Amino acid sequence: MNAPHVLIDLLGARWETDASVVEVVWDDSGQCAGFALGDGTLALATGVWEGGPRLKPRESGGGVEFVQAQAPPAPLARFSVHQGTCLALAADPAGGFLSGGDDGRLVHLRLDGTSALVAHEVGAWIDRVAASPVGGRSYACGRRVHWLGPKPACLMLSGSATSIAFNRAGTQLAVSHHGGVTLWAADTLRERELAWRGFHRNVAWSPDGRYLVSGMEENALHGWRLADGADIEMGGYPGQPRSLSFSADGRFLATSGGMRAVCWRFDPPGADAGPHESGIAGKTPVSVVVCHPIHPLIAVGYYSGVVLLCQPGSSDMLFVKGSGDSAVSALAWSPDGRRLALGTEAGELALVFLPDELFRFGRRR
């Protein structure tokens, strides 16, 4: 995985905006990346670039060669959604995106630019939004977590919700808060408390739903084996692990919180004496990590603006983007893993097209 150039310059489309990127997600179809911006707008970037740059097999000698773009990328489409700031974004199971803002509005933006108001919390912020491919929708507003559907419900917490996430099956919603994580069942709406002292800032489900991990303000992770509630302690971080991402096969968990991406084995957890680090150690720590949806590959963003691709346990890496004026604030792989969307606090947006020919491993069938 060695490359002589920064990939964003060879295979990327870039745009500059006047607002910071809060979050980026792909819609469920993989057609479009949605960027939530700090000025209350959503920017939509199409994942199709007709006449864009590509790699093609060499006629002799093996390998691939780069073919320059024959046409510019499609322009961004930008829509005003909130009167203040976009705070949270999720791919809506009905298509398009769900956006929460500091104006107390939860908005469904369709890919054609039309929108509908889903909920309005007067005088409050909607700063956590989650959706599942099977149709689940939820949002958090301070201590209240709302489940939307045929039978709407509200969960009242003892403290503010800091993160919400559905498991892959859409059967349970995990809500992090001070003192642990609350699980909320989709069918019965029963609650299960996973208690652990400290301030839990975010949550990540393993793909098979067997494990749940939270990143803590106390510079540590805490995990639970859900079958029996067994605790898994993972510490030693120099900073807060604010970004968590499981590999597609669930064999490792990648996190921020260090000068490099920190990777923990989960086959089973505790199989190693400690974590492995991947990527490079620069002058600034890692800000965002996100695992590839198919390959054992991690996209790593840094506070310096650098973005690179690496593999757990390997020194190989590909540089996607060089350092810049601000931190990488958002990263997201398209569902097929062929495009990486990224955004920065300074308002730089980009899509990088990454065909399988770029990597040594083949696509799994």
C-alpha positions as CSV (number, residue, x, y, z in Angstrom):
1,M,0.0,0.0,0.0
2,N,2.6,2.5,-1.1
3,A,1.8,5.5,-3.3
4,P,4.1,8.3,-4.6
5,H,1.3,11.0,-4.4
6,V,-1.4,12.2,-2.1
7,L,-4.5,10.4,-3.3
8,I,-6.8,13.4,-3.0
9,D,-4.8,15.1,-5.7
10,L,-5.1,12.1,-8.1
11,L,-8.5,10.6,-7.4
12,G,-10.4,13.3,-5.4
13,A,-13.0,16.0,-5.9
14,R,-12.7,19.0,-3.5
15,W,-14.9,21.9,-2.5
16,E,-14.4,24.8,-0.2
17,T,-17.2,26.2,2.0
18,D,-17.4,29.0,4.6
19,A,-18.7,26.7,7.4
20,S,-17.1,23.9,9.4
21,V,-18.0,20.3,8.7
22,V,-19.9,18.8,11.7
23,E,-20.5,15.4,10.3
24,V,-20.6,13.4,7.0
25,V,-22.7,10.3,6.2
26,W,-23.6,8.5,3.0
27,D,-27.3,7.9,2.1
28,D,-28.3,4.2,2.3
29,S,-28.1,3.8,-1.5
30,G,-24.6,5.0,-1.6
31,Q,-25.5,7.6,-4.3
32,C,-24.7,10.7,-2.2
33,A,-22.6,12.0,0.7
34,G,-24.3,14.5,3.0
35,F,-22.2,17.0,4.9
36,A,-23.8,18.7,7.9
37,L,-22.3,22.2,8.2
38,G,-22.0,24.7,11.0
39,D,-24.1,27.3,9.3
40,G,-27.2,25.2,9.3
41,T,-27.0,23.9,5.8
42,L,-26.5,20.5,4.3
43,A,-24.2,20.0,1.4
44,L,-24.8,17.0,-0.9
45,A,-22.1,15.6,-3.1
46,T,-22.9,13.0,-5.7
47,G,-20.8,9.8,-5.6
48,V,-20.9,9.5,-9.3
49,W,-18.2,11.4,-11.3
50,E,-18.7,10.9,-15.1
51,G,-15.4,11.3,-16.8
52,G,-13.6,11.3,-13.5
53,P,-10.0,10.0,-12.8
54,R,-9.6,6.3,-12.8
55,L,-7.1,3.4,-12.7
56,K,-6.8,0.9,-15.5
57,P,-4.7,-2.3,-15.9
58,R,-1.5,-1.8,-17.8
59,E,-1.4,-3.5,-21.2
60,S,1.9,-5.1,-20.3
61,G,4.0,-5.6,-17.2
62,G,1.1,-5.8,-14.8
63,G,-0.1,-3.3,-12.3
64,V,-2.3,-0.3,-13.0
65,E,-1.9,3.2,-14.5
66,F,-3.6,6.5,-13.7
67,V,-6.0,8.1,-16.1
68,Q,-6.6,11.8,-15.5
69,A,-10.1,13.3,-15.2
70,Q,-11.8,14.2,-18.5
71,A,-14.5,16.3,-16.9
72,P,-14.9,18.3,-13.6
73,P,-16.9,16.8,-10.7
74,A,-20.5,17.8,-10.3
75,P,-21.0,20.9,-8.1
76,L,-22.2,20.6,-4.5
77,A,-25.9,21.1,-3.9
78,R,-26.4,23.1,-0.7
79,F,-29.7,23.4,1.2
80,S,-30.7,25.5,4.2
81,V,-32.1,23.2,6.9
82,H,-31.6,24.8,10.3
83,Q,-31.7,28.4,11.5
84,G,-28.6,27.9,13.6
85,T,-26.2,25.0,13.4
86,C,-26.5,21.4,12.2
87,L,-25.6,19.2,15.2
88,A,-26.2,15.6,14.1
89,L,-26.8,13.7,10.9
90,A,-27.9,10.2,9.9
91,A,-28.9,8.4,6.7
92,D,-32.7,8.0,6.8
93,P,-34.0,4.5,6.0
94,A,-36.6,6.1,3.7
95,G,-33.9,7.8,1.7
96,G,-32.0,11.0,2.1
97,F,-30.9,12.3,5.5
98,L,-32.2,13.1,9.0
99,S,-30.6,16.3,10.5
100,G,-30.9,17.7,14.0
101,G,-30.0,21.3,14.9
102,D,-29.8,23.8,17.6
103,D,-33.1,25.3,16.5
104,G,-34.8,22.2,17.9
105,R,-35.8,20.9,14.5
106,L,-35.4,17.3,13.2
107,V,-35.6,17.6,9.4
108,H,-35.8,14.9,6.7
109,L,-33.9,16.1,3.6
110,R,-34.5,14.1,0.4
111,L,-31.9,13.7,-2.3
112,D,-33.9,16.0,-4.6
113,G,-33.6,18.8,-2.1
114,T,-37.1,18.8,-0.7
115,S,-37.5,18.5,3.0
116,A,-40.0,17.8,5.7
117,L,-40.1,18.6,9.4
118,V,-40.1,15.4,11.5
119,A,-40.1,16.9,15.0
120,H,-39.7,20.2,16.7
121,E,-38.5,20.7,20.3
122,V,-39.1,24.3,21.1
123,G,-36.3,26.0,23.0
124,A,-34.1,22.9,22.9
125,W,-31.3,21.3,20.8
126,I,-31.6,18.1,18.9
127,D,-28.0,17.1,19.0
128,R,-28.1,13.3,18.6
129,V,-29.8,11.4,15.7
130,A,-29.7,7.8,14.8
131,A,-31.4,5.6,12.2
132,S,-31.2,1.9,11.3
133,P,-31.6,0.3,7.8
134,V,-34.7,-1.6,9.0
135,G,-36.5,1.6,9.6
136,G,-35.7,2.7,13.2
137,R,-35.5,6.4,13.9
138,S,-34.5,8.1,17.1
139,Y,-33.2,11.5,18.4
140,A,-32.1,12.9,21.7
141,C,-32.8,16.2,23.2
142,G,-31.0,16.7,26.5
143,R,-32.3,14.0,28.9
144,R,-35.0,12.8,26.6
145,V,-34.5,10.2,23.9
146,H,-37.4,9.8,21.4
147,W,-38.2,6.7,19.4
148,L,-40.2,7.5,16.3
149,G,-42.5,5.0,14.5
150,P,-46.0,3.7,14.6
151,K,-45.9,3.8,18.5
152,P,-43.7,6.8,19.4
153,A,-42.0,6.5,22.8
154,C,-39.8,8.7,25.0
155,L,-37.0,7.5,27.4
156,M,-36.2,9.9,30.3
157,L,-32.6,9.7,31.5
158,S,-31.0,10.9,34.7
159,G,-28.6,13.0,32.7
160,S,-28.1,14.2,29.1
161,A,-27.7,11.7,26.3
162,T,-24.2,12.0,24.8
163,S,-24.5,9.5,22.0
164,I,-27.2,7.2,20.5
165,A,-26.7,4.2,18.1
166,F,-28.8,1.3,16.8
167,N,-27.3,-2.1,16.5
168,R,-27.0,-3.5,13.0
169,A,-30.3,-5.5,13.3
170,G,-32.1,-2.4,14.5
171,T,-33.5,-4.3,17.5
172,Q,-31.8,-2.2,20.2
173,L,-30.8,1.4,20.7
174,A,-27.8,2.2,22.9
175,V,-27.7,5.6,24.7
176,S,-24.6,6.7,26.5
177,H,-24.6,9.1,29.4
178,H,-22.9,9.8,32.7
179,G,-22.6,6.5,34.6
180,G,-22.9,4.1,31.8
181,V,-25.1,3.1,28.8
182,T,-28.8,2.4,28.6
183,L,-30.1,-0.2,26.1
184,W,-33.6,0.3,24.7
185,A,-35.4,-2.6,23.0
186,A,-37.3,-1.9,19.8
187,D,-40.1,-4.5,20.4
188,T,-40.8,-4.1,24.1
189,L,-39.2,-0.7,24.8
190,R,-37.8,-2.3,27.9
191,E,-34.6,-0.7,29.3
192,R,-31.4,-2.4,30.3
193,E,-28.8,-0.5,32.3
194,L,-25.1,-1.1,31.7
195,A,-23.5,0.8,34.6
196,W,-19.9,1.9,34.8
197,R,-18.7,4.9,36.8
198,G,-17.6,7.8,34.7
199,F,-18.7,10.0,31.8
200,H,-19.5,8.0,28.6
201,R,-19.3,10.1,25.5
202,N,-20.0,7.8,22.6
203,V,-20.9,4.2,21.8
204,A,-20.1,1.6,19.1
205,W,-21.7,-1.8,18.5
206,S,-19.8,-4.8,17.2
207,P,-21.2,-5.9,13.8
208,D,-22.6,-9.1,15.4
209,G,-24.2,-7.2,18.3
210,R,-22.3,-9.2,20.9
211,Y,-20.3,-6.3,22.3
212,L,-20.9,-2.7,23.0
213,V,-18.0,-0.2,23.7
214,S,-18.1,3.3,25.0
215,G,-15.5,6.0,24.8
216,M,-15.0,7.8,28.1
217,E,-14.0,11.3,29.2
218,E,-11.6,9.6,31.6
219,N,-9.3,8.7,28.7
220,A,-10.4,5.1,28.5
221,L,-12.8,2.7,26.8
222,H,-15.3,0.5,28.6
223,G,-16.9,-2.5,26.9
224,W,-19.6,-5.0,27.8
225,R,-20.2,-8.6,26.6
226,L,-23.9,-8.3,26.3
227,A,-24.7,-12.0,26.7
228,D,-23.8,-11.9,30.3
229,G,-23.0,-8.3,31.0
230,A,-19.3,-9.0,31.6
231,D,-17.1,-5.8,31.7
232,I,-14.1,-5.2,29.5
233,E,-11.7,-2.4,30.6
234,M,-9.4,-0.7,28.0
235,G,-7.3,2.1,29.2
236,G,-3.9,3.8,28.8
237,Y,-5.0,6.6,26.4
238,P,-3.2,9.9,26.5
239,G,-6.5,11.6,25.3
240,Q,-10.2,11.0,25.0
241,P,-11.2,8.3,22.5
242,R,-13.9,10.3,20.8
243,S,-14.1,8.3,17.6
244,L,-14.8,4.5,17.6
245,S,-15.2,2.1,14.6
246,F,-15.4,-1.7,14.4
247,S,-13.9,-3.5,11.4
248,A,-16.4,-5.1,9.1
249,D,-15.7,-8.6,10.4
250,G,-15.7,-7.4,14.0
251,R,-12.2,-8.7,14.7
252,F,-10.9,-5.3,15.8
253,L,-12.0,-1.9,17.1
254,A,-10.2,1.2,15.9
255,T,-10.2,4.4,18.0
256,S,-8.8,7.9,18.3
257,G,-7.4,9.1,21.6
258,G,-3.7,8.7,20.7
259,M,-1.0,10.0,18.3
260,R,-1.8,7.0,16.1
261,A,-5.0,4.9,15.5
262,V,-5.4,2.6,18.5
263,C,-6.6,-0.9,17.6
264,W,-8.0,-3.5,20.0
265,R,-8.6,-7.2,19.1
266,F,-12.1,-8.5,19.5
267,D,-11.7,-12.1,18.6
268,P,-12.2,-12.4,21.5
269,P,-11.5,-9.2,23.4
270,G,-8.4,-9.5,25.6
271,A,-6.7,-11.9,23.2
272,D,-3.8,-9.5,23.2
273,A,-2.0,-8.1,26.2
274,G,-2.7,-4.6,24.8
275,P,-3.7,-2.6,21.8
276,H,-1.8,-2.2,18.5
277,E,-1.2,1.2,17.0
278,S,-1.4,1.9,13.3
279,G,-0.6,4.9,11.0
280,I,2.0,7.5,11.7
281,A,2.7,9.4,14.9
282,G,2.7,13.1,14.0
283,K,2.8,16.3,16.0
284,T,-1.0,16.2,16.5
285,P,-3.2,13.4,17.6
286,V,-5.8,11.4,15.7
287,S,-9.2,13.1,15.5
288,V,-11.4,10.6,13.5
289,V,-11.2,6.9,12.6
290,V,-13.5,4.9,10.4
291,C,-13.1,1.2,9.2
292,H,-13.7,0.1,5.6
293,P,-17.0,-1.7,5.1
294,I,-15.3,-4.7,3.5
295,H,-11.5,-4.7,3.8
296,P,-9.3,-4.7,6.9
297,L,-8.5,-1.1,6.3
298,I,-8.8,2.1,8.4
299,A,-9.2,5.7,7.3
300,V,-7.5,7.9,9.9
301,G,-7.9,11.7,10.2
302,Y,-5.6,13.9,12.3
303,Y,-6.0,17.3,13.9
304,S,-3.3,18.4,11.6
305,G,-5.5,17.8,8.6
306,V,-3.8,14.7,7.4
307,V,-5.8,11.7,6.3
308,L,-4.3,8.3,5.6
309,L,-5.3,4.7,5.1
310,C,-3.6,1.9,7.1
311,Q,-4.1,-1.7,8.2
312,P,-4.1,-2.9,11.8
313,G,-0.8,-4.5,12.6
314,S,0.9,-3.2,9.5
315,S,3.3,-0.4,8.8
316,D,1.9,0.1,5.2
317,M,-0.1,3.2,4.6
318,L,-1.5,5.4,1.8
319,F,-1.7,9.1,2.2
320,V,-5.1,10.5,1.2
321,K,-4.6,14.1,2.2
322,G,-1.7,16.2,3.5
323,S,-1.7,18.5,6.4
324,G,-3.7,21.7,6.3
325,D,-5.0,24.6,8.2
326,S,-7.5,22.7,10.4
327,A,-8.5,19.4,11.9
328,V,-10.2,16.6,10.1
329,S,-13.7,16.6,11.6
330,A,-15.5,13.9,9.6
331,L,-14.8,10.8,7.6
332,A,-17.2,8.3,6.1
333,W,-16.9,5.4,3.7
334,S,-19.6,4.8,1.0
335,P,-21.4,1.5,1.5
336,D,-19.4,-0.2,-1.2
337,G,-16.1,1.1,0.1
338,R,-15.1,2.7,-3.2
339,R,-15.4,6.3,-2.0
340,L,-14.2,8.1,1.1
341,A,-15.9,11.4,2.1
342,L,-14.0,13.8,4.4
343,G,-14.5,17.2,5.9
344,T,-12.5,19.6,8.0
345,E,-13.2,22.3,10.6
346,A,-12.2,24.9,8.1
347,G,-14.9,23.9,5.7
348,E,-13.0,21.8,3.2
349,L,-15.1,18.9,1.7
350,A,-13.8,16.1,-0.5
351,L,-14.7,12.8,-2.0
352,V,-11.8,10.5,-2.9
353,F,-12.5,7.6,-5.3
354,L,-10.6,4.5,-4.2
355,P,-11.1,1.5,-6.5
356,D,-10.2,-2.0,-5.4
357,E,-7.3,-2.0,-7.9
358,L,-5.5,0.4,-5.5
359,F,-5.2,-2.3,-2.8
360,R,-3.4,-5.6,-2.6
361,F,-6.4,-7.6,-1.3
362,G,-9.2,-8.5,-3.6
363,R,-12.9,-7.9,-3.1
364,R,-14.6,-10.5,-1.1
365,R,-17.5,-12.3,-2.7
